[in-house]
Amino acid sequence: KAGVTQTPRYLIKTRGQQVTLSCSPISGHRSVSWYQQTPGQGLQFLFEYFSETQRNKGNFPGRFSGRQFSNSRSEMNVSTLELGDSALYLCASGTGGGETQYFGPGTRLLVL
Amino acid sequence: GQQLNQSPQSMFIQEGEDVSMNCTSSSIFNTWLWYKQDPGEGPVLLIALYKAGELTSNGRLTAQFGITRKDSFLNISASIPSDVGIYFCAGFTTSGTYKYIFGTGTRLKVLA
């Protein structure tokens, strides 16, 4: 079974731009969660989608948004990028019931 | 965002030594997961625990779900250089909302 895939793996943007990251979950998984990881803050939960609906949301500004498609693939969008948005963005897929959660390799975003 | 108390924060050990780390919370969890993350990569699931008191092994790794459901520990026996990395615990809760809460991480360094 293929694992969680994320594209792109690396991205460089400038302040004020927007970015869209993509995540394809493990086949059969309906839950996709997004996390931001920085050296100082650790793993911070952004949001979770389950069956195309946002089920949970972390404490991030409205510049961070996401969606999930009918095939469970998910996208995350960050608008009006700030320097502090530089981070490793991880997505994780699961069945949705808490049994397990598997991470993708992450997208490393650098904002200049 | 909410994070679990994970200790120790970091540790240096000699190759061949045993390692122990734990996570504690004031909340009850239904599932405990343990991950290992290498630099620049996504966390890899090591062990999943589903019942209070459960003790599960994966090779040299052993983890236990605390009987109070508020804590978990991970042991690594006979450490080797490739055990270097950051270890995270995660608890899954259905209280209020379905979500995973992550520990702050334990950075392990093994001296050959």
Interface residues (C-beta under 8 A of the other chain):
Chain A: V4 Q6 S33 G42 L43 Q44 F45 E48 F50 R55 N56 G58 N59 L88 L90 A92 G96 G97 G98 E99 T100 Q101 Y102 F103 G104 P105 G106 R108
Chain B: G1 Q3 N30 T31 L33 Y35 G40 E41 G42 P43 V44 L45 A48 Y50 F88 A90 F92 T94 T97 Y98 K99 Y100 I101 F102 T104 G105
